[in-house]
Amino acid sequence: MATRTQAREAVVALLYAYHTGNQEIRKFAVEILEERHIKNRQQQFALSLFDGTLQNLEQIDKVIKQALKEWDFNKLGEMERAILRLGTFEILYSETDRAVIINEAVELSKVFGGENAPRFINGVLDGIPKQEYKESSRREE
């Protein structure tokens, strides 16, 4: 049985594929997850993360850009961007403990990112205040 960490790894790969030009990846997401032995509840978890990230992408990218401060969002590597998007989605829209989310993102960056990615991912996600954005997004509605 797959773990949530493995589900998140698959979601990062799906987000990467989506944002590097494979907009049809959602059609194959279940098949891809099953190839990775991600089934049942973990598959539902992975699909909810993937779909939720894409559905809230505009807000997620806005939050990341504000947290980046001196970095240019458009110059980030696609893998780092995928990890940040997933982590930001979870911080903003899930009930998962913030420390767990950041730790998972850091671990993902060790697998998928460059040498300095773990520290960078940690710093950006740690700078995202959960409540502030939840309240501001409610006010905008």
VOPA-466474 format. One record per atom (N, C-alpha, C): x, y, z; atom name. Coordinates in steps of 0.2 Angstrom, whole numbers. Each point is the difference from the previous one (the first is absolute). Layout:
<X=X&Y=Y&Z=Z&atom=CA>
...
//
This chain:
<X=4&Y=-6&Z=0&atom=N>
<X=-4&Y=6&Z=0&atom=CA>
<X=4&Y=6&Z=0&atom=C>
<X=-1&Y=5&Z=-4&atom=N>
<X=3&Y=6&Z=-1&atom=CA>
<X=-1&Y=5&Z=6&atom=C>
<X=5&Y=4&Z=2&atom=N>
<X=0&Y=5&Z=5&atom=CA>
<X=-2&Y=7&Z=-3&atom=C>
<X=-2&Y=4&Z=5&atom=N>
<X=-2&Y=7&Z=-3&atom=CA>
<X=6&Y=3&Z=-3&atom=C>
<X=6&Y=-1&Z=3&atom=N>
<X=6&Y=2&Z=-3&atom=CA>
<X=1&Y=-2&Z=-8&atom=C>
<X=-1&Y=-6&Z=-1&atom=N>
<X=0&Y=-3&Z=-7&atom=CA>
<X=-6&Y=3&Z=-4&atom=C>
<X=-5&Y=2&Z=3&atom=N>
<X=-6&Y=3&Z=-4&atom=CA>
<X=2&Y=7&Z=-1&atom=C>
<X=4&Y=4&Z=4&atom=N>
<X=2&Y=6&Z=-1&atom=CA>
<X=5&Y=0&Z=-6&atom=C>
<X=5&Y=-5&Z=0&atom=N>
<X=5&Y=0&Z=-5&atom=CA>
<X=-3&Y=-1&Z=-7&atom=C>
<X=-6&Y=-4&Z=0&atom=N>
<X=-3&Y=-1&Z=-6&atom=CA>
<X=-4&Y=7&Z=-2&atom=C>
<X=-2&Y=4&Z=4&atom=N>
<X=-4&Y=6&Z=-1&atom=CA>
<X=5&Y=5&Z=-3&atom=C>
<X=6&Y=0&Z=3&atom=N>
<X=5&Y=5&Z=-2&atom=CA>
<X=2&Y=-2&Z=-8&atom=C>
<X=1&Y=-7&Z=-1&atom=N>
<X=1&Y=-2&Z=-7&atom=CA>
<X=-6&Y=2&Z=-5&atom=C>
<X=-6&Y=-1&Z=3&atom=N>
<X=-6&Y=2&Z=-5&atom=CA>
<X=0&Y=8&Z=-1&atom=C>
<X=2&Y=4&Z=6&atom=N>
<X=0&Y=7&Z=-1&atom=CA>
<X=5&Y=2&Z=-5&atom=C>
<X=6&Y=-3&Z=1&atom=N>
<X=6&Y=2&Z=-5&atom=CA>
<X=-2&Y=-2&Z=-7&atom=C>
<X=-3&Y=-6&Z=-1&atom=N>
<X=-2&Y=-1&Z=-7&atom=CA>
<X=-6&Y=4&Z=-3&atom=C>
<X=-4&Y=2&Z=5&atom=N>
<X=-6&Y=5&Z=-2&atom=CA>
<X=3&Y=7&Z=-3&atom=C>
<X=5&Y=2&Z=5&atom=N>
<X=3&Y=7&Z=-2&atom=CA>
<X=5&Y=0&Z=-5&atom=C>
<X=3&Y=-6&Z=-2&atom=N>
<X=5&Y=0&Z=-5&atom=CA>
<X=-4&Y=-1&Z=-7&atom=C>
<X=-6&Y=0&Z=0&atom=N>
<X=-4&Y=0&Z=-7&atom=CA>
<X=-4&Y=-6&Z=-1&atom=C>
<X=-1&Y=-5&Z=5&atom=N>
<X=-5&Y=-5&Z=-1&atom=CA>
<X=-6&Y=1&Z=4&atom=C>
<X=-4&Y=5&Z=-3&atom=N>
<X=-6&Y=2&Z=3&atom=CA>
<X=-5&Y=-6&Z=1&atom=C>
<X=1&Y=-5&Z=-4&atom=N>
<X=-5&Y=-6&Z=0&atom=CA>
<X=2&Y=-5&Z=5&atom=C>
<X=5&Y=1&Z=5&atom=N>
<X=2&Y=-5&Z=4&atom=CA>
<X=-5&Y=-2&Z=5&atom=C>
<X=-5&Y=4&Z=1&atom=N>
<X=-6&Y=-2&Z=5&atom=CA>
<X=-3&Y=-6&Z=-2&atom=C>
<X=-1&Y=-1&Z=-7&atom=N>
<X=-3&Y=-5&Z=-3&atom=CA>
<X=3&Y=-7&Z=2&atom=C>
<X=7&Y=1&Z=1&atom=N>
<X=4&Y=-6&Z=1&atom=CA>
<X=2&Y=-1&Z=8&atom=C>
<X=-2&Y=5&Z=4&atom=N>
<X=2&Y=0&Z=7&atom=CA>
<X=-1&Y=-6&Z=4&atom=C>
<X=-6&Y=-3&Z=-1&atom=N>
<X=-2&Y=-6&Z=4&atom=CA>
<X=5&Y=-6&Z=-2&atom=C>
<X=1&Y=-1&Z=-7&atom=N>
<X=4&Y=-5&Z=-3&atom=CA>
<X=7&Y=1&Z=3&atom=C>
<X=3&Y=6&Z=0&atom=N>
<X=7&Y=2&Z=2&atom=CA>
<X=0&Y=-2&Z=8&atom=C>
<X=-5&Y=2&Z=4&atom=N>
<X=0&Y=-2&Z=7&atom=CA>
<X=0&Y=-7&Z=1&atom=C>
<X=-4&Y=-4&Z=-4&atom=N>
<X=0&Y=-7&Z=1&atom=CA>
<X=6&Y=-3&Z=-2&atom=C>
<X=4&Y=2&Z=-5&atom=N>
<X=6&Y=-2&Z=-2&atom=CA>
<X=5&Y=0&Z=6&atom=C>
<X=-1&Y=5&Z=4&atom=N>
<X=5&Y=2&Z=6&atom=CA>
<X=-3&Y=-4&Z=6&atom=C>
<X=-5&Y=-4&Z=-1&atom=N>
<X=-3&Y=-4&Z=6&atom=CA>
<X=-4&Y=5&Z=5&atom=C>
<X=-2&Y=6&Z=-3&atom=N>
<X=-4&Y=4&Z=5&atom=CA>
<X=-8&Y=-1&Z=-2&atom=C>
<X=-3&Y=-3&Z=5&atom=N>
<X=-7&Y=-2&Z=-1&atom=CA>
<X=-4&Y=2&Z=6&atom=C>
<X=-7&Y=-1&Z=-1&atom=N>
<X=-5&Y=1&Z=5&atom=CA>
<X=1&Y=7&Z=3&atom=C>
<X=0&Y=0&Z=7&atom=N>
<X=0&Y=7&Z=3&atom=CA>
<X=6&Y=4&Z=-2&atom=C>
<X=6&Y=-3&Z=-1&atom=N>
<X=6&Y=4&Z=-1&atom=CA>
<X=-1&Y=3&Z=-8&atom=C>
<X=-3&Y=-4&Z=-4&atom=N>
<X=-2&Y=3&Z=-7&atom=CA>
<X=-4&Y=6&Z=1&atom=C>
<X=-6&Y=-1&Z=4&atom=N>
<X=-4&Y=6&Z=1&atom=CA>
<X=3&Y=6&Z=3&atom=C>
<X=5&Y=-2&Z=4&atom=N>
<X=4&Y=6&Z=3&atom=CA>
<X=4&Y=3&Z=-5&atom=C>
<X=3&Y=-4&Z=-4&atom=N>
<X=5&Y=3&Z=-5&atom=CA>
<X=-5&Y=4&Z=-5&atom=C>
<X=-5&Y=-3&Z=-3&atom=N>
<X=-4&Y=4&Z=-4&atom=CA>
<X=-3&Y=6&Z=3&atom=C>
<X=-2&Y=0&Z=6&atom=N>
<X=-3&Y=6&Z=3&atom=CA>
<X=6&Y=6&Z=0&atom=C>
<X=6&Y=-2&Z=2&atom=N>
<X=6&Y=5&Z=0&atom=CA>
<X=1&Y=2&Z=-7&atom=C>
<X=0&Y=-4&Z=-5&atom=N>
<X=1&Y=2&Z=-7&atom=CA>
<X=-5&Y=5&Z=-2&atom=C>
<X=-6&Y=-3&Z=0&atom=N>
<X=-6&Y=4&Z=-2&atom=CA>
<X=-1&Y=7&Z=4&atom=C>
<X=1&Y=0&Z=6&atom=N>
<X=0&Y=6&Z=4&atom=CA>
<X=5&Y=5&Z=-1&atom=C>
<X=6&Y=-3&Z=-2&atom=N>
<X=5&Y=5&Z=-2&atom=CA>
<X=-1&Y=3&Z=-6&atom=C>
<X=-3&Y=-3&Z=-5&atom=N>
<X=-1&Y=3&Z=-7&atom=CA>
<X=-6&Y=4&Z=1&atom=C>
<X=-5&Y=-1&Z=4&atom=N>
<X=-6&Y=4&Z=1&atom=CA>
<X=1&Y=6&Z=3&atom=C>
<X=5&Y=1&Z=4&atom=N>
<X=2&Y=6&Z=4&atom=CA>
<X=7&Y=3&Z=-2&atom=C>
<X=2&Y=-2&Z=-6&atom=N>
<X=7&Y=2&Z=-2&atom=CA>
<X=1&Y=7&Z=0&atom=C>
<X=-5&Y=4&Z=-2&atom=N>
<X=1&Y=8&Z=0&atom=CA>
<X=1&Y=2&Z=7&atom=C>
<X=-4&Y=-2&Z=5&atom=N>
<X=2&Y=3&Z=7&atom=CA>
<X=6&Y=-3&Z=2&atom=C>
<X=2&Y=-7&Z=-1&atom=N>
<X=6&Y=-3&Z=2&atom=CA>
<X=6&Y=4&Z=-2&atom=C>
<X=0&Y=1&Z=-7&atom=N>
<X=6&Y=4&Z=-3&atom=CA>
<X=0&Y=7&Z=3&atom=C>
<X=-5&Y=3&Z=1&atom=N>
<X=0&Y=7&Z=3&atom=CA>
<X=3&Y=0&Z=7&atom=C>
<X=-2&Y=-5&Z=4&atom=N>
<X=3&Y=-1&Z=7&atom=CA>
<X=8&Y=-2&Z=0&atom=C>
<X=1&Y=-4&Z=-5&atom=N>
<X=8&Y=-2&Z=-1&atom=CA>
<X=4&Y=6&Z=-2&atom=C>
<X=-3&Y=4&Z=-4&atom=N>
<X=4&Y=6&Z=-3&atom=CA>
<X=1&Y=5&Z=6&atom=C>
<X=-5&Y=1&Z=4&atom=N>
<X=1&Y=4&Z=6&atom=CA>
<X=5&Y=-3&Z=5&atom=C>
<X=0&Y=-6&Z=1&atom=N>
<X=5&Y=-3&Z=5&atom=CA>
<X=7&Y=0&Z=-3&atom=C>
<X=1&Y=0&Z=-7&atom=N>
<X=6&Y=0&Z=-3&atom=CA>
<X=5&Y=6&Z=2&atom=C>
<X=-3&Y=5&Z=1&atom=N>
<X=3&Y=7&Z=1&atom=CA>
<X=5&Y=1&Z=-5&atom=C>
<X=6&Y=-2&Z=0&atom=N>
<X=5&Y=2&Z=-5&atom=CA>
<X=1&Y=-4&Z=-6&atom=C>
<X=-4&Y=-5&Z=0&atom=N>
<X=1&Y=-5&Z=-5&atom=CA>
<X=-5&Y=1&Z=-6&atom=C>
<X=2&Y=-2&Z=-6&atom=N>
<X=-5&Y=1&Z=-6&atom=CA>
<X=-3&Y=-7&Z=-1&atom=C>
<X=-7&Y=0&Z=1&atom=N>
<X=-4&Y=-6&Z=0&atom=CA>
<X=1&Y=-3&Z=-7&atom=C>
<X=1&Y=4&Z=-5&atom=N>
<X=1&Y=-3&Z=-7&atom=CA>
<X=6&Y=-3&Z=-1&atom=C>
<X=5&Y=1&Z=4&atom=N>
<X=7&Y=-3&Z=-1&atom=CA>
<X=1&Y=-6&Z=4&atom=C>
<X=-5&Y=-2&Z=4&atom=N>
<X=0&Y=-6&Z=4&atom=CA>
<X=0&Y=-6&Z=-4&atom=C>
<X=4&Y=-6&Z=2&atom=N>
<X=-1&Y=-6&Z=-4&atom=CA>
<X=-7&Y=-3&Z=0&atom=C>
<X=-2&Y=-3&Z=-5&atom=N>
<X=-7&Y=-3&Z=0&atom=CA>
<X=-1&Y=-5&Z=6&atom=C>
<X=5&Y=-4&Z=2&atom=N>
<X=-1&Y=-4&Z=6&atom=CA>
<X=-1&Y=4&Z=6&atom=C>
<X=4&Y=5&Z=1&atom=N>
<X=0&Y=4&Z=6&atom=CA>
<X=-7&Y=3&Z=0&atom=C>
<X=-2&Y=2&Z=-5&atom=N>
<X=-7&Y=4&Z=-1&atom=CA>
<X=-5&Y=-5&Z=2&atom=C>
<X=0&Y=-6&Z=-3&atom=N>
<X=-5&Y=-6&Z=2&atom=CA>
<X=0&Y=-1&Z=7&atom=C>
<X=6&Y=-1&Z=3&atom=N>
<X=0&Y=-1&Z=7&atom=CA>
<X=-3&Y=6&Z=4&atom=C>
<X=2&Y=6&Z=-1&atom=N>
<X=-3&Y=6&Z=3&atom=CA>
<X=-8&Y=0&Z=-1&atom=C>
<X=-2&Y=-1&Z=-6&atom=N>
<X=-7&Y=0&Z=-1&atom=CA>
<X=-4&Y=-5&Z=4&atom=C>
<X=3&Y=-6&Z=0&atom=N>
<X=-4&Y=-5&Z=4&atom=CA>
<X=1&Y=1&Z=8&atom=C>
<X=5&Y=3&Z=2&atom=N>
<X=1&Y=1&Z=7&atom=CA>
<X=-4&Y=6&Z=2&atom=C>
<X=-1&Y=5&Z=-4&atom=N>
<X=-4&Y=6&Z=1&atom=CA>
<X=-7&Y=-2&Z=0&atom=C>
<X=-2&Y=-4&Z=-5&atom=N>
<X=-7&Y=-3&Z=0&atom=CA>
<X=-2&Y=-3&Z=7&atom=C>
<X=4&Y=-4&Z=2&atom=N>
<X=-1&Y=-4&Z=7&atom=CA>
<X=0&Y=5&Z=5&atom=C>
<X=4&Y=5&Z=1&atom=N>
<X=0&Y=5&Z=5&atom=CA>
<X=-6&Y=4&Z=0&atom=C>
<X=-2&Y=2&Z=-6&atom=N>
<X=-6&Y=4&Z=0&atom=CA>
<X=-7&Y=-3&Z=0&atom=C>
<X=0&Y=-6&Z=-2&atom=N>
<X=-7&Y=-4&Z=-1&atom=CA>
<X=-1&Y=-6&Z=4&atom=C>
<X=5&Y=-3&Z=3&atom=N>
<X=0&Y=-6&Z=3&atom=CA>
<X=0&Y=1&Z=8&atom=C>
<X=-2&Y=-6&Z=3&atom=N>
<X=1&Y=0&Z=8&atom=CA>
<X=6&Y=-3&Z=2&atom=C>
<X=4&Y=-2&Z=-4&atom=N>
<X=7&Y=-3&Z=2&atom=CA>
<X=4&Y=5&Z=3&atom=C>
<X=3&Y=-2&Z=5&atom=N>
<X=5&Y=4&Z=4&atom=CA>
<X=5&Y=3&Z=-4&atom=C>
<X=1&Y=6&Z=1&atom=N>
<X=5&Y=5&Z=-4&atom=CA>
<X=7&Y=-3&Z=0&atom=C>
<X=2&Y=-3&Z=6&atom=N>
<X=7&Y=-2&Z=0&atom=CA>
<X=0&Y=-7&Z=-4&atom=C>
<X=-5&Y=-4&Z=0&atom=N>
<X=0&Y=-6&Z=-4&atom=CA>
<X=1&Y=2&Z=-8&atom=C>
<X=-4&Y=5&Z=-2&atom=N>
<X=0&Y=2&Z=-7&atom=CA>
<X=6&Y=3&Z=-2&atom=C>
<X=3&Y=4&Z=4&atom=N>
<X=7&Y=3&Z=-1&atom=CA>
<X=5&Y=-6&Z=0&atom=C>
<X=0&Y=-4&Z=4&atom=N>
<X=5&Y=-6&Z=1&atom=CA>
<X=-1&Y=-4&Z=-7&atom=C>
<X=-6&Y=-2&Z=-2&atom=N>
<X=-1&Y=-4&Z=-6&atom=CA>
<X=3&Y=4&Z=-6&atom=C>
<X=-2&Y=6&Z=0&atom=N>
<X=3&Y=4&Z=-6&atom=CA>
<X=7&Y=0&Z=0&atom=C>
<X=4&Y=1&Z=6&atom=N>
<X=7&Y=0&Z=0&atom=CA>
<X=2&Y=-7&Z=-2&atom=C>
<X=-3&Y=-5&Z=2&atom=N>
<X=2&Y=-7&Z=-2&atom=CA>
<X=-1&Y=-1&Z=-8&atom=C>
<X=-5&Y=3&Z=-2&atom=N>
<X=-1&Y=-1&Z=-8&atom=CA>
<X=5&Y=4&Z=-3&atom=C>
<X=2&Y=6&Z=2&atom=N>
<X=5&Y=4&Z=-3&atom=CA>
<X=7&Y=-4&Z=0&atom=C>
<X=1&Y=-4&Z=5&atom=N>
<X=7&Y=-4&Z=0&atom=CA>
<X=0&Y=-5&Z=-5&atom=C>
<X=-6&Y=-3&Z=-2&atom=N>
<X=-1&Y=-5&Z=-6&atom=CA>
<X=0&Y=4&Z=-6&atom=C>
<X=-4&Y=5&Z=-1&atom=N>
<X=-1&Y=3&Z=-7&atom=CA>
<X=4&Y=6&Z=-1&atom=C>
<X=2&Y=4&Z=5&atom=N>
<X=3&Y=6&Z=-1&atom=CA>
<X=7&Y=1&Z=0&atom=C>
<X=3&Y=5&Z=-1&atom=N>
<X=7&Y=1&Z=0&atom=CA>
<X=3&Y=0&Z=7&atom=C>
<X=7&Y=1&Z=0&atom=N>
<X=3&Y=0&Z=6&atom=CA>
<X=-2&Y=5&Z=6&atom=C>
<X=-2&Y=6&Z=-2&atom=N>
<X=-2&Y=5&Z=5&atom=CA>
<X=-8&Y=0&Z=0&atom=C>
<X=-3&Y=-4&Z=-3&atom=N>
<X=-8&Y=0&Z=0&atom=CA>
<X=-3&Y=-2&Z=7&atom=C>
<X=3&Y=-4&Z=4&atom=N>
<X=-3&Y=-1&Z=6&atom=CA>
<X=-1&Y=6&Z=5&atom=C>
<X=6&Y=3&Z=0&atom=N>
<X=0&Y=6&Z=4&atom=CA>
<X=-5&Y=6&Z=-3&atom=C>
<X=1&Y=0&Z=-6&atom=N>
<X=-5&Y=5&Z=-4&atom=CA>
<X=-7&Y=-1&Z=1&atom=C>
<X=-2&Y=-6&Z=-1&atom=N>
<X=-7&Y=-2&Z=1&atom=CA>
<X=-2&Y=1&Z=7&atom=C>
<X=4&Y=-2&Z=5&atom=N>
<X=-2&Y=1&Z=7&atom=CA>
<X=-1&Y=7&Z=2&atom=C>
<X=5&Y=5&Z=-3&atom=N>
<X=-1&Y=7&Z=2&atom=CA>
<X=-6&Y=3&Z=-3&atom=C>
<X=-2&Y=-2&Z=-7&atom=N>
<X=-6&Y=3&Z=-3&atom=CA>
<X=-6&Y=-2&Z=4&atom=C>
<X=-1&Y=-7&Z=1&atom=N>
<X=-6&Y=-3&Z=3&atom=CA>
<X=-1&Y=3&Z=7&atom=C>
<X=6&Y=0&Z=3&atom=N>
<X=-1&Y=3&Z=7&atom=CA>
<X=-2&Y=7&Z=1&atom=C>
<X=1&Y=4&Z=-6&atom=N>
<X=-2&Y=7&Z=0&atom=CA>
<X=-7&Y=1&Z=-2&atom=C>
<X=-4&Y=-6&Z=-1&atom=N>
<X=-7&Y=1&Z=-2&atom=CA>
<X=-5&Y=0&Z=6&atom=C>
<X=-3&Y=5&Z=2&atom=N>
<X=-4&Y=0&Z=6&atom=CA>
<X=-7&Y=-3&Z=-2&atom=C>
<X=-2&Y=-5&Z=2&atom=N>
<X=-6&Y=-4&Z=-2&atom=CA>
<X=-6&Y=4&Z=1&atom=C>
<X=-1&Y=3&Z=6&atom=N>
<X=-6&Y=3&Z=2&atom=CA>
<X=-1&Y=7&Z=-4&atom=C>
<X=5&Y=3&Z=-1&atom=N>
<X=-1&Y=7&Z=-4&atom=CA>
<X=-3&Y=-1&Z=-7&atom=C>
<X=2&Y=-6&Z=-3&atom=N>
<X=-2&Y=-1&Z=-7&atom=CA>
<X=-7&Y=-3&Z=0&atom=C>
<X=-1&Y=-4&Z=5&atom=N>
<X=-7&Y=-3&Z=0&atom=CA>
<X=-5&Y=6&Z=1&atom=C>
<X=2&Y=5&Z=5&atom=N>
<X=-5&Y=5&Z=1&atom=CA>
<X=-1&Y=5&Z=-6&atom=C>
<X=6&Y=1&Z=-3&atom=N>
<X=0&Y=5&Z=-6&atom=CA>
<X=-4&Y=-3&Z=-6&atom=C>
<X=1&Y=-7&Z=-1&atom=N>
<X=-4&Y=-3&Z=-5&atom=CA>
<X=-7&Y=0&Z=1&atom=C>
<X=-2&Y=0&Z=6&atom=N>
<X=-7&Y=0&Z=2&atom=CA>
<X=-3&Y=7&Z=-1&atom=C>
<X=4&Y=5&Z=1&atom=N>
<X=-2&Y=7&Z=-1&atom=CA>
<X=-1&Y=1&Z=-7&atom=C>
<X=4&Y=-3&Z=-4&atom=N>
<X=0&Y=2&Z=-7&atom=CA>
<X=-6&Y=-4&Z=-4&atom=C>
<X=-3&Y=-5&Z=4&atom=N>
<X=-6&Y=-3&Z=-3&atom=CA>
<X=-6&Y=3&Z=0&atom=C>
//
